[in-house]
Amino acid sequence: MTPSRLQPFVRNRVAEILEKTPACTWRHVPTKLNPADHISRGVDVSLLQSLDLWWSGPEFLRYDISRWPSNLTVTKDLPEVRSEVILHITHVNPRPVVEFNRFSNFISLKRSVAYALRFIKMYIKKQPPLTQFLNTDELKQALHFIIRLSQIESFPEYMMLLNKKDLPNKSPLNKFNVFLDENQLMRVGGRLSNSQFSYDVKHPLLLQSTHIVTKLLFEYMHKKLMHAGPQLLLASIRQNFWPIGGKCLAKSVYRKCILCCRMKGQTVSPITGDLPQQRLTPGGFPFETVGVDYAGPIMSASRQGRGCRLTKVYIVLFVCFTTKAVHIELVGDLTSNNFLSVLRRFVSRRGKPKHIYSDNGTSFVGAQNEISKFINGSCRSISSELANDEINFHFIPPYAPHFGGLWEAGIKSTKHHLKRVLGNCNLTFEELNTVLVQIEALLNSRPLTPLSSDPSDLSPLTPGHFLIGRPLTALPTPDRQNRSMNYLSRYQRIEQLRQHFWIRWSKEYVSELQQRVKWRTCTKPLEKDTLVLIKEDNLPPLKWRLGRVTAVYPGRDGITRVADIKTACGVVRRAFTKICPLPISTNVG
């Protein structure tokens, strides 16, 4: 222990001893083992003769130094040692004068502060209010008080200006030429001092966009200006205030406004999904997997009897998933019975498909129920072979036509030719059916791959190549691609040609499907319990149904594109392109 920790009397003597004996090692001897204490305190003569500590010294001195007691060092319990004074400093953040986080409205904040200042005048300064309601001067004083508190919290340079010190060279406020006005508020000096504008426009109050007061001010002005856009909002605020980073804050307030978000109706756009396996598997026959859709109505003329009556007819289009070949039929109405008749005609001409994909039209749902009832028990005499070969219907989510883009593109191409052929003419049912068959031949003759400039190249690959020479009950045949045509029969040559078409389909057509046409990036996915609007094409945005996401369904690539939404009328299933998320926290109580 250093002498500085001892009392003054002992410290001076210990320091003198240590100074005169620098080569010696000094140790502390407790009072009970110190012989000198008997001289200083006095001992009776009769007891001195038998006092072994006085005649022989402490007993531990007879042993080796390694056996000496370990408590021979100076401890802080000795009376000669000065007591240590330990100062504990606890930093407590002072409670702010106004807790801005407790307010969600700028007007409520200003009026609350105004009433608090009125209370101070009434009960502390003994100044009664002039009126029962808040006047303009009180509200302006409250606004200045709020701005001054926000500037103190936002800018550390405020106290430097208050103490009339120069700002550091690296301060971001140097470019604004900031000064304090008579109300101790930071204002922008700027370069408009010689203009004819008002004082607030020439020297606006300085604000920080990250402060809660600035956010409340932007939200209030956004609603006051009838939900103005970011540019108008920022321009209006800059008439009296200059928010640093105000452009980003104006955009943020506009995007997070619930009413603006509802009016805009921006849906979620996940990245375009991968092509299904049925469109990429070669080797089968056309129309094994098809998509079907309706188009119309089209006016057809009936010339039987007197005059000419117009009736509505509809187009049914089947499209092959692999070859994009189309089959077009004409029907008189949208009933399930008519669609079953169309399906029988399609099977008789093109063969029975294994899978049929469609939207959720009532005709398709009814046909699916009729076929399932027929196969599952209504006709018990059907053989087991036919029962194993039932047609599987697959339905895309409601109101999601982009899930069936293949047949929607076929409908678009059919209408393209039909409108140019018909014009304003009204054909009979038979004439219209003839035109549709011709359009079918045109669509099945369109190239699937880009045309080559090589004159020795074969004709472009078309859907018609896969339809020629295909019997309805054809059996699988061995590969004859590498065999010479001289050793093949006519049937085998046709089969070799058909296999050649599939090789070209795999090499030329499938590679063209690699790139995504749109929806190349994925937006933020919807999460469970998100508050959303269900987009409806026949209603304005403010009448769209409000709901909450209860479940999402990811695809094979792990990206969710369909969700279940709980509304006031029940749970509905919609694709993300019909869902508009609202900028509200997903935390529900």
N, C-alpha and C positions, 0 to 999 in steps of 0.2 A: 504494500500500500504506500502510496506517495504521501509525503508530509502535508500536502495541501488539503488532505481530507481530515486532518486532526485539528483539535482545538488550538487556539493561538499559543497558549503557554507551552503545551506539549509540542506543538509544531515547530516552534523556534528552537527548542533544545534538540529535537530529533534532527532537524535540518543541520544544526551545528555539528552534531556527532557524525552524521553522514558525510559532511564536508571534510572533516578532519580524518576520517577513516574510510577513504574511498575503496580500499582493497579488502575490506572486511565485509562479512555477510552477517547482517543483523537479523535476529529473530525475536519474536514476542514471547515473553514468559508470563503465563497467567499469574494472578495475584496469589493464589494458593500455593504456587510453586516458586515464588520469588523470595529469597532470603532477605533482600534489602527492605522488604516491607516491615520486617520485625524491628528494624532500627528506626524507620520513619514513624512508625505507629507506637513503638514502645512495647517492651516485654518485661514482666516481673523477673527479678534475678533468680528466684527459686525455680522458675520455669525455664530459664535460659540454659541451665546445665543439662536438662533432659531434652532440649530442642534439637533434634537430629538435623532438621532442615538448615539450621544456622551453622552447625559444625561441619556437616558433610555436603550440603548443597542438594539440589533436586536429584532424585534417584535415577531419572532417565539419562543423566549425564554419564553414568557409569557404563551405559551400553553403547553399542555402535550407533552411528547416526541414522542408519537405516531402520533402527528400532525406536526412534524417537516418536513421540505422539504426532499425529497429523494435524492437530488443532493448534499448532504453534504459530499460525499466521494471524494477522490482525483481522478481526471481524468487525462488522458494522454495529455489533451489540455493545461494544466497549464504550464507556462514558467519554473517553478521549476522542472518539470519532464523531465528527459533525454529522448531523442528520441531513439526508439528501432531500432536496425539494424538487419534486417531480410535477411538471405542469402538463396537464392533459388538455388539449385543445380539440373541441368537437365542433366541426363546421356544420351548421344547420342552415339549409337553404331557407331564406326568409320567404314567408308566404306572400305571393304577389298581391298587389293592391286590388287588381281585378283578375279573376280567373276566367280568361277568355274561353277556355275549353268547355265551360259550362253553358255556353251560348251557341245556338245553331242558327240564329237570325240576327242580322246586323241592326235592324230597327230595335229589336228587343234589347240588344246590348247597349245601344245609345240611350234609350229611354231609361234603362236600369241605372246607368251611370249618372244620368241627369237627375233622377230622383235621389240617388245617394249624395250628390253634390248639394241638392236642395236641403237634404237633412242636415248636412254639415253646416250650412248657413243658418238654418233655423235654430238648432240646439247648441251649436258651439259659437258661432259668430252672432247669434241673436238677431238674424235678419229674416223677418217674415217674408213668405213668398208674395209676389205681386198678384198672381192669379192662381186659381185652383189647378188649372191645367198647365202643362209645360209650354212655355213660350219659345220663340225662335232663339233668343239669346241663350237660354238654358240648354237647348239642344246643341247649339253651336259650341258652347263651352264644354259640353260633354264630349262632342266630337274631337275637339282639340285635346282634351285630356286623354282620350283613347289613343289618338295618333301619337301623342308624346310618349305614352307607355309602350306602344308597339315599337317606336323608334329606339327607345332605350334598350329594349330586349333584342332588337334586330341588329343594331349598329353599335359596335364598341367605340366607334369614333365620336359618339354623341357627347360623352363626358369631356373629350378633348376640345370639342367646339365650345362646350359650356364653360370650360376653363380658359378659353381663348388661346388655345395652342394650335400650332400648325399640324395638319394631317401628315402622316408619313408618305414618302414618295410612292410606295407600292400600294397605297390604299385605293380600292376600286371606286371610291367616291370622288376622287380628284377630277375625273372627267365631267362631273356634274357641277363643279364649283359650288359646293354645298355651303349654306350659311344658316344661322339661327335667326328667326324673326322675333318680333316683340313678345310673342307667346311662347318662346323657347321651343319652336318647332323647326325641324330641318326642312329646308326648301331648296329646290334646284335653282342655282344661279343662272345657268344657261347663257344664251346669246340673244335673247329676245327682249332685253331691257328697253330698247328704243322703239318697240312696236306699240301699236294702239290697243292691244288686247288688255283684258282685265289683269289685276294683280295675280289672281290664282292661276290664270293660263300662262302668264310669263314666268311665274315662280311656283310651280306645283309642289305640293307636299310629297316628300320622299317616303316610299313604302318598300318593304321587302316581300316578294311574292310568296315566300315560304311561311310567312307569319299567318296565324289563324285570323287576325283582323282583316288582312288583305283578302283572304279567301271568302270571308263572310261578306266583304264589300263587293266582290265580283259576283257572288251568287245573288245578292240583293239587286245590283244593277242589271244583271241578266234578266231577272223577272220583271223589274221595273220597265225595261225597254222591250217588253213583250217577247221575251226569249230571243233576243238579238244574237246574231252570229258572233264569232270571235273578233272580227275586225271592227264591227260597229261597237261591240262591248268595250274593247280596249280604247278606241278613239273617244268614247264618251267619258270613260274614267280619267283619261289623260287631260280632260278639261280642268280638273282640280287636283289630281294626284298623279304621281309618276312612279308606278310600280316597277321595280327592277325585276326583269324576267316576266313581265306581264303578258307577253305573247303566249308563252307556254301555259300560263295559268288560265288565260281566256279560253284556249282550246280545251283545257282539261275541264273547266266548268261547263262548257258547251256539251262536251261528250258525256258528262256525268249527269246532266239534267234529265230527269225521268220523262218529262213531257216531250222534250226535244227528241229523246231516244225513241219514244213511242211513235212520234210523227215521222221520223226518218225510217223506221222499220228495217233496220239492217240485220239481215239474217247471218247465220253461221255458215261458213263455206269451208268444209274440210277438203283436204287434198283429194284429187280424183283417185278413185279406187282402182285396184288391179283388175284386169279382165278375168271373167270367170273361166273355169277350166273347160266348160263346154265350148267356148269360142276358140280354144287353142289346142284341141285334141284332134289330130288328123286321122284318116284311115276309115272313118265311118261313111255312111251315106248321107246325102242331104236330107234336111228336115227331120233328123232324129231328135234334135232339140230346137224348138221353135218359140218365137215370141209372137203374140197376136194382139191386135188392137183394132178399134173401130175408127172410122172417119166419116164425116158428114154432119148434118144431112145434105143430100143433093136432091134437087127437084126433078122428078121424072114425069113425063107426060103420058097420060092414058087417053088414047084416041078411040076407045071403044064406045059406041053409042054416039049420041049427039054431043057436039062440042069437044072441048079438050080440058080434061081435069089434071091438076098437078098434085102429085103425091110425094111424100118424103121417102127416100131410100138411103141406105147406108152401105159403106164399104168395109169389108173385113179383110185385113191384111195379115198374112202369115209370113214370117221372115226366118230363114235358117240362121242359126247362131254361127256356124262354121263358114258357110259359103256366101252368106248374105243374099241368097236366092229368095225371091218373093213369090207368093201365091196370093192372088186377089180374087175375092168373091163379092157378090152383090146380094144384099138382103133387103127385105121390105120393112123390118122393124128391129127393135133392140131386145126382143124377148129371148129367154133362154132356149125355148124350143127351136127358134130360128137358128140360134148359134149351134145347137146340136146338129141340125140339118147341114149347116155349113161345115161342121167338123167331119161329118160322115162323107161329104163330097171331097173334102180335102184328103181324108184317109184313103178313099178309093183311088184318087189320082196320084198322090205323092207318097203314100205309105203311112202307117200309123206311127206317130212320134212317141218317144219315151217321156219327154218332158215338155210341158207347155208353160211358158212364162207370160204373165199379163199383169195389168193393173187391177185395181179393186172394183172394176165395173160390175154392176148387178147381173149383167148377162153372163159374165165369166164365172162369178161366184155361184150363180144358180146352176150353170152347166156342170161345174165341178161337183156340186152336191148331187145332181141327178146321176152322173157317172159313178160316183162313189156308192150311191144307194143301189145302183144296178149291179155293180160288181160285188158288193159286200153282202148281198143276201136277197135282193128283190128277184133275181133270176138264179135260182138254185141249180138249174140244169146246166149252167155254163161249165165248161171243162176247166180243169186245174191249170192247163197251159195258158188259157186266156186270162185266168185270174192272176197269174204271175206276170202277165204283160200289160197290166193296167197303165193308164196314162196318169202321170203325176203332174198335178197343177202346182204352180208356184206363183205367189202374189207378191208384188213389190209393196213397200209402205204406201199408205194413202197420201194423195196429193204430192207425189214425188215422181213426176214424169221423167226426170233425168236418170232415174234408176232403169228405165226402159228406153234409153237413147237409141238402141238399135232399131226397134220398130217405129219409134217416133221419126227417125230419119227416113225410113221407108214411106211413112205417111206423107212426110214433107215432099219427097220426090214424086209420089203419086199425084198429089195435088198440083205440083208444078206443071206436069204434063196435062192434067185434066183441065185446069183452068184455061190453058192456051188452046186446047182442042174445042172445048164447049163454047167458051165465050158467053154469050147471052142466050144460047140455044137450049131448049129443053128436049132431050131425047127420050124415047120410050125405054122401057126396062130392058128389052132385048138389044136395042142399039147401044145403050149405056153399058151393058155387059160386054158387048163386042169391043167397045173402046177400052174398057178396063183390061181385057185380055191382051189387047195390043200393047197397052202400057206395061203390062206384066212382062211381055216379051222384050220390050225396050230395056226395062230395068234389069232383066236377067242377062242382057247383052253388054252391060256397062263394064268397063275394065276394073278389076280389083287392085291392080298394081299400076304404077306409072308406065307409060308406053316407052319402049326402047327405040333409039335412033339407028340401031343396027339393022340393015336390010335383010340379013340372013336370020334374024331372030324370028321365033314363032309368033303367032298372033297373041295379043294380050290375054291374060287369064281372066275369064269372066265367070259369073255364076252359072251360065248356060253350059259350060264345059262339064259341070258336075251333074247336070240333069239329063244329058243325052245318053241313051243306052243303059239306063238303070232300071232293071226289072224290080217289081215290088217285093218279090220273094227271093232276091239274090242271096247267094250263100258266100261266105268268105272264101277267097281264092289265094293261092300262093303268089309270092313275089316273082314277077316276070320282067323286072326292069332291065336286067343284064342279059336276057336271052335274045337271040337274033330273031327278027320278024319272019324269016324264011321258014322257021320250024314251028311257027305258031298257027293255030287255026284262026278263023275269022273272029270267033268269040273271044279267043285268047288275046288277039290283037286289040280288040276293043277294051278288054280288061287291062291290058298293058297301057293303053292310052289313058284310061281312067286313073291308074296308079301314077302315071306321069303327071297328070293334073294335080294330084295330091302332093307330089314332090315339089312342084312349082309353088303350090299354095303354102307349103311349109317354109320354103326358102325366100319367096318374094313377098307374099301378102302378110304373113305373120310379123315379119320385121318392120312393116309399116305401122303396126299397132303399138310400137314401143313407146313413142312419145305421147305426153299428155297435152291435149289441146287447150284446156282451161283448168282452173282450180289447181294450179301447180304448187301452191304453198298451202300450208294448213294453219288456220286461225286457232285461237285459244279454244280448246274443246269445252263443251258444256259439262258441268259437274252436277252431281246430285243435289237437290234442294235449291237449284237456281231458279229465280223468278223470271218467267219468260212470257212473251206474247206469241200467240199462234197466228201466223199470217194467213189471211183469207183474201183471195183475189176480188171477191164481190162485195167487200166491205171496206170502209175507210179505216185508217190505222187506229183511230180512237175507239173504234167498236170491235177491235180484235179481242178475242178471249184471252183472259189472264189465267196463268197456271203456274205450277211448280213442277220441275223435273223430278220424277220418282225413280226412274231407271234409265240407263243407257245401254246400248247394245254394240259392242265393238265388232268390227269385221275380222276377216281372216288376217289382215295386215295389222291388226291391233288398233286401228283408228275407228272411233265411234262416229256413226253417221245417222243413227236413228235413236229416238228417245221416247219414253212414255211420259205423258204430261197429265197431271191431275188438275182438272178444272172444276168449275161449279157444276158442270153437267156430267162429270165422270172422268174416267181415264181414257185418253186418246193417244194414238201412236202417230208420230210425225217424223219426217226427215229433217235434218238440220237446216235445209234450205227453206223450211217453212217455220223456223223458230227464231224469234228475235229476243236475245237476252237483254235484261234490264240491268243498268249499273247499280245494283243493290247488293249488299253483302249477303252471302249465302248462309250466314249463321242464323239459325232459327231457334226460338225459345221453346 
